[in-house]
Amino acid sequence: MALELTDANFDEMVLNSDKPVLVDFWAEWCGPCRMVGPVVEELSKDYDGKAVVGKVNVDNNPSISAKFGIRNIPTILFFKNGEIVDKQVGAVPKSVLASKIDAQL
């Protein structure tokens, strides 16, 4: 299951991770986010132990969303060694997100 990332645990879980990290910025009211959600959950199982997969609810965690300039959702950021290395805005097929994770492994 994808980790629930918050303003409180983001630095520890994402920026200090020794593995690549996928972070899905989403909201309950966002239709495309609901399309991407199950894909993110599948990726969390597929990459268990190899990469960290988490979700940030933008309504509940405004400071993290603002810090990374999230204006459109869903936005998926890819981190490696605490730095953003890739970004995907909008709903895309699972294969697109998997290839972006694979590029960081």
C-alpha positions, 0 to 999 in steps of 0.5 A, spaced: 500 500 500 502 506 498 504 510 504 500 516 506 505 522 506 504 528 510 507 535 512 510 532 518 513 525 515 515 528 508 522 529 509 523 523 513 520 518 508 522 522 501 528 526 502 532 522 506 530 515 503 535 511 500 531 508 495 527 512 489 521 515 491 514 516 487 510 521 490 502 522 488 499 529 489 492 528 489 485 530 492 479 526 493 475 531 489 479 530 483 477 525 478 483 524 474 486 523 481 481 517 482 483 514 475 491 514 477 490 512 485 489 504 483 495 505 478 499 508 484 497 502 489 499 497 484 506 500 483 507 500 490 506 493 490 510 492 484 516 496 487 516 493 494 523 493 497 526 497 491 522 504 491 518 508 495 511 509 493 507 515 497 501 519 496 500 527 499 493 529 499 494 536 497 488 539 501 490 536 508 498 538 507 498 545 504 505 546 506 508 540 502 504 542 496 506 549 496 513 547 497 514 543 490 509 548 487 503 543 485 498 547 481 495 541 478 493 535 480 494 529 479 502 531 479 507 525 480 514 527 482 520 522 482 525 523 487 532 520 488 537 522 493 532 527 496 532 531 489 526 531 484 529 527 478 522 527 474 515 529 474 508 527 471 502 531 471 495 528 469 493 521 468 497 517 464 498 509 463 501 505 469 507 503 463 509 511 463 510 511 471 513 504 471 518 506 466 520 513 470 521 509 476 525 504 472 530 509 470 531 511 477 533 504 479 
